[in-house]
Amino acid sequence: MDHASLTFVPVMVATFMRGYTSVPHDAHFVNDSFWLLLPLHLKWAGRDVTITDHGLKARQRPGTRMNDAGQTIDAGIDLERHVTVAYASSGGGYTPGDRYELYLDMNDRIVRWDFHRGGATEPTLTTTWTGYQRFGPLLVPPERRGAGDFRLFFTDVEVTMP
């Protein structure tokens, strides 16, 4: 692939955004495309973002499991890469100062993120990224889950190449 582009149909976005008058339609599109295509946004961000790779870290898997002897033991340990993405606190954008703590698996896929609105110390929202699916050349998970009943999902995702 020599080049690719992301295209959206403004009429469709306007239809979905009826009733939202306080924020421009492009802000909603940017937000939704950010949730779906974060890795591409990081590539497009330019100087307004600082990305810091903290390297591999061990993380205890939640829950327990049975070993071969029938004993209940910890679920185990996963290795994951911890990456911080921090947006500039000035210089435009819809949410300046936001920070994301990304946790990537050994295939460099995001498995969860901690969102820190405006750079807050404690996460504003933590979500998992699971169920990766291929849409044309893109591999993305169409669903995110967070605490309680938080669920964000994308349907009818389609990618066409020229």
LINQUI-V660375 format. One record per backbone hydrogen bond with DSSP energy under -1.0 kcal/mol. NH is the residue of the N-H (numbers start at 1). CO is the residue of the C=O. Records with the same first field share a line. If there is no record, write none. Layout:
NH=CO ; CO
This chain:
13=9
14=10
15=11
16=12
17=13
18=15
20=17
27=24
28=24
29=25
30=26
31=27
32=28
33=29
34=30
35=31
36=32
37=33
41=37
42=38
43=39
44=40
45=41
48=45
50=86
52=84
54=82
57=80
59=78
61=76
65=73
67=71
70=67
73=65
75=63
78=59
80=57
81=104
82=55
83=102
84=52
85=100
86=50
87=98
88=48
97=88
98=95
99=116
100=85
101=114
102=83
103=112
104=81
105=109
108=105
111=103
112=103
113=127
114=101
115=125
116=99
119=116
120=117
124=115
125=115
127=113
128=145
129=111
133=140
135=138
138=135
140=133
144=152
145=128
146=150
150=147
152=144
154=142
